[in-house]
Amino acid sequence: MIDLLKQLCRQNGVSGDEDAVRDFLREQAGPYADSIRTDALGNLIVFKKGLRSDGPKLLLAAHMDEVGLIVTRITDEGFCKFDFVGGVDRRVAIGKPVVLGPEKVPGVIGLKAIHLVSREEGKKVPKTDSMYLDIGAADKDEALALVRPGTYGAFLGEPEELGEGMLKAKAIDDRVGCAVMLSLLREELPMDVTFAFTAQEEVGTRGAFAAAFSVKPDIALVLETTTAADLPGVDDHRKVCAPGKGPVISYMDGATIYDRGLFRTLTRLAEGHSIPWQTKEYIAGGNDARTIQRSRAGVRVAAMSAAVRYLHAPASVANVEDMENMLRLTRLFLEEMARDGAEE
């Protein structure tokens, strides 16, 4: 699965511009799907028949978009002003390489030179409107020949393995969930399953809203990532979770109180099959589950996530075994849903 994840992380798919990721997913999923479609918001909805068709209507969801940026204006000097798409950490954006548009025009995020920064300015995180994109253009006309306002930009970085069993890449959030779902699509399933590769999660879980209304699931499992914060200097009670301690099974986050029966089912399966698992020890964040849960008359939702360091930064770090265990536990969850259904 990790090789598949690396391929997914190499694709650029900033929220609202997920075409390249969606095309890759469609190509990979198509041979195994009974039906596949793209809806008006850009979600890729894949249905695959399983051994049983009489169980609850089950949805697996993972978002395919990533954080990035969008060009808003070209200056007379040929620099690009921009805004971030999604909650990018501005502290780590300066000096980072990016590629712009389908032609992948190279650029770098710039800021006023350090020797021109006042002492007071140096104490603060720079605001986005003080940054710019340098694409090497000599003037406005030269820049406009390469990019236009509305052009998306994605961070640049090749996935690579770190140390013992860690992976560094951009867009691990949430290409992990996409890789788990693609892996399952290649297998014989114990029951009918709909897979939603959702769009625009990073700007307000927008795609999941449309997907939930069209699929009309009884139960949904959201496959995600969550911030780890297991770093030196962070108080223990704020560390949330840690890579290497297993998939994160949530009972609550900043947007959703998860179904207790589904939570018990996932934790029981993990313990019964010797899969390490953890919970979020600090209540924060949110994902597509919040939107799916509140659709129509309500949906029973659960979430399983990989603990990821440096979420929403140009590069993130996660544990390979955690991600493999997400696939393993999801497979067991499908078998349970086909056999006994969800606990109440």
Buried (B, 14 or more C-beta within 10 A) or exposed (E): BBEBBBBBBBBBBBBBBBBBBBBBBBEBBEEBBEEBEBBEBBBBBBBBEBEEEEBBBBBBBBBBBBBBBBBBEBEEEBBBBBEBBBEBBBEBBBEBEBBBBEEEBBBBBBBEEEEEBEEEEEEEEBEBEBBBBBBEBEEBEEBBEBBEEEBBBBBBBEBEEEEEBBBBBBBBBBBBBBBBBBBBBEEEBBBBBBBBBBBBBBBBBBBBBBBBEBBEBBBBBBBBBBBBBBEEEEEEEEBBBBBBBBBBBBBEBEBBBBBEBBBBBBBEBBEEEEBEBBEBBBEEBBBBBBBBBBBEEEBBBBBBBBBBBBBBBBBBBBBBBBBBBBBBBBBBBBBBBBEEBBBE
